[in-house]
Amino acid sequence: MSLTLLLSIGIIITVIFHFIGVYAGAKKIVWVAIILIWAGAISVATSEVKPKAYDEIKQMKGKYPQTDKIINESLPKVSVYEMILIKNSFLRHEPKE
């Protein structure tokens, strides 16, 4: 999933929540909730992965050039979003059993 697609989905959901707030007469409460949801999502996506994930990266490194490129761009501190990109690239190239 690309970042553009994720952001587009987030913007569409924000607009839907806005109109729900207008209809319910609670625009301020809905916008506070929207801001908290966006802040939480951004915080999770940009946080660093656990040490166990670095072991997985070591196992994936060196098998596929496309995946290695993403890994090298992400290191030394890998975020959750970058880890998702690395795993997607690896699984896309991994032969199906």
Salt bridges, closest charged atoms under 4 A:
GLU56 OE1 - LYS87 NZ 2.96
